[in-house]
Amino acid sequence: MLETKDLILDKAKFEDWEAMYRNVWRCPESARYMVWRVTEDASDAPGRMRRTIEFQKDHDTYLVYLKATGEAVGFAGVEQMGPALWEEAGICLGPDFAGRGYGKQILQCLVDHAKSLGAEEFVCWAREQNAASRALIASLGFVPAGAEERVDERDGSTYTYLKYHKAL
Ligand SMILES: CC(C)(COP(=O)(O)OP(=O)(O)OC[C@H]1O[C@@H](n2cnc3c(N)ncnc32)[C@H](O)[C@@H]1OP(=O)(O)O)[C@@H](O)C(=O)NCCC(=O)NCCS
């Protein structure tokens, strides 16, 4: 479990499928610049939560919970890419929970977490069109480290994926 001023990052619990469906998985705004597909029907959400729980067992990824209410409002995580290199593995908040400073708390928390595990360098990625993601990354002092052209597997469109890094 990881903790910030307002948030808890913890492994998913099955009973949170409804909050995740309502706050995140059904929201096209949240999925727009990521690689996952929206869950249209609430009846598909319990299955998605079972898959999430399985995935999180061997990945350093979490759901994001509001401390104030215990409600699940997003997901986030990191991945080790080299002996001292960690990468952000996607930060996502539901649209009602974006723009409140939570993204900044999460990214700082993930950087601190990686550092505690031995990271000396941390990498983030943002789609060029994702102004919120770029602003978040810049706000924590990351610097540009290149760009790649990627294909969005959901619809075959292409996008520029900007890479940023920070020495810890
Ligand atoms: C991207 C995302 C994680 C950012 O988190 P957030 O909680 O909205 O961001 P914060 O409120 O912590 O803001 C961080 C900084 O970005 C700025 N910012 C936030 N949203 C912005 C926007 N839409 N446009 C421009 N700047 C923005 C803030 O002003 C702040 O800068 P400051 O500290 O210099 O004032 C969040 O918007 C989100 O989950 N979006 C949907 C999923 C997604 O696209 N994830 C990124 C792909 S990995």
The ligand as a Gaussian input file, in Angstrom:
#p B3LYP/6-31G(d) Opt

LIG

0 1
 C       -3.340000      12.961000     -16.747000
 C       -3.857000      12.958000     -15.321000
 C       -3.297000      11.735000     -14.572000
 C       -3.337000      14.239000     -14.619000
 O       -3.730000      14.220000     -13.260000
 P       -4.540000      15.431000     -12.632000
 O       -4.917000      15.068000     -11.259000
 O       -5.617000      15.833000     -13.566000
 O       -3.421000      16.569000     -12.616000
 P       -3.136000      17.584000     -11.416000
 O       -4.428000      18.210000     -10.985000
 O       -2.298000      16.911000     -10.379000
 O       -2.269000      18.694000     -12.161000
 C       -0.877000      18.528000     -12.381000
 C       -0.379000      19.720000     -13.174000
 O       -0.938000      19.686000     -14.502000
 C       -1.734000      20.837000     -14.759000
 N       -2.921000      20.381000     -15.497000
 C       -3.842000      19.493000     -15.076000
 N       -4.766000      19.284000     -16.020000
 C       -4.421000      20.099000     -17.062000
 C       -4.991000      20.330000     -18.341000
 N       -6.125000      19.703000     -18.745000
 N       -4.364000      21.197000     -19.172000
 C       -3.222000      21.830000     -18.810000
 N       -2.645000      21.638000     -17.584000
 C       -3.235000      20.784000     -16.731000
 C       -2.063000      21.415000     -13.397000
 O       -2.273000      22.814000     -13.443000
 C       -0.817000      21.059000     -12.607000
 O        0.247000      21.946000     -12.871000
 P        0.923000      22.855000     -11.709000
 O        1.319000      21.924000     -10.610000
 O        2.071000      23.467000     -12.408000
 O       -0.168000      23.779000     -11.303000
 C       -5.403000      12.966000     -15.252000
 O       -5.894000      14.116000     -15.876000
 C       -6.026000      11.725000     -15.874000
 O       -6.152000      10.720000     -15.215000
 N       -6.435000      11.801000     -17.168000
 C       -7.082000      10.661000     -17.853000
 C       -6.146000       9.482000     -18.049000
 C       -4.868000       9.860000     -18.773000
 O       -4.905000      10.426000     -19.860000
 N       -3.737000       9.493000     -18.163000
 C       -2.422000       9.787000     -18.721000
 C       -1.911000       8.694000     -19.556000
 S       -0.611000       7.792000     -18.716000

